[in-house]
Amino acid sequence: QVQLAESGGGLVQPGGSLRLSCAASGRVFSIYLMGWYRQAPGKARELVANMASGDNTNYGDSVKGRFTISRDNAKNTVYLQMNALKPEDTAVYYCHVLSVRGGNYWGQGTQVTVSS
């Protein structure tokens, strides 16, 4: 099992920045991919960004050029730097881990609200 602890959400004005963190514990040696999804009210959960063990990254189209994912393997932590935030970025952001055996693990979610 992998446990995930997220932090860093909150309220920010349009154009502002936030940084999310997600620390993994437990069977961290089994982690292949770490990343973030988000879900806005009434919408499906969507990929924000993820990063595999080889540092290959994927971004959702709506965040490319504004968000940056990074990973500290020594700390088993993944970060999401979010810049130029827009109201449409408002959502609950979930940390996600995919293990080498295909197991999916989710954090409890952290609220990000972009509003003036």
N, C-alpha and C positions, 0 to 999 in steps of 0.2 A: 504494500500500500504506500501511496504517496500522499502526504498532507501538504496543503497549500495555504499560505497566509498572505493576504493582500493588504496593501495600504496605499494611501496617497490620493484617494478621491476627494471630492469637495465641490464647492461652488466657485466658479471663475467667470469673469466677464468675457464677452466675445473678443477674440484676438489675443487672449491670455494663454498661459501655459500651465500645465500640470505634469507631474511625474508620478507614475504608478510603479509600485514594487510588488513582487511576488516571490516569497521565499519558500522553497520546497524542503520538506524533511521526510524521514522515513526511508523508503527504498530508492534513494536518489540515484544509485548506480544504474537503475533501470530506465532512467529518463532518456528519451531520444529527442523529443521536441518540446519546446516551451513557447507559450504565446498567450495572446489575448483575444477574446471575443467580446462582443457587446450586444446588448438587447435593449432597444427602446420600447416604450409602451405600445402595444398593438403590433409590434413588428417581430420578425423572426430573428433569432440570434445570428450574428454575422461575424465573419473573421475580421479582426483588426490587423493583426500581424503575428507571425510566428517565426521561430528560429530553430533550426535543427542543430544537432551536435556539431556538424561541420561548418557552422556559421552561415549556412544558407538561409536567406530570409524571404518571407512572403508578406506582402501588404495588401489589404483591401484597397480597391480603387479609390474609394472616397477619402482615404487618409494619406495616400502617397504624396511625398514631398512635405508633409506636415508632421507626421509622427515618425519616431525612430525607436526601434526595438534593440535592446542590447542584453547581454547575458554575462553574468559572472559565474563561471563554472565552479570556482573555488568556494563561492558562497551559496551555490545552488539557487541563484536568484536571477529573475528576469525583470527587466525594467521597460517601461514604455514612456518615452518622452513625448509629450503632446504639445505642439506649438500651433499658433494661429487657430485656436479653437473656435468652433462655430456652434450656434445653437443646435444644429442638427447632430452634433457630436454628443448631445445629452443622452445618457443611457446608463445602464448598469454594466460595468466592465468586469468580465470574468477571466481569471487566470486559468489556463488550460495546460495540461501536460499529457503527452502521449508517450507511453513506455515502449521499450524495444519489442515487447510482446503484444503491442496493440491495445493496451489498457488505457482508458481515458479517465483523467482525474480533473476535477473542477474545484476552483476556489468558491468562497461563499458570495463573492461579488462585492464591488465597491461602486457607489453612486458617483457619477460625474455629471454635474449640471452646469451648463454654459448659458448664462443669462445676465442681462444688464439690470 
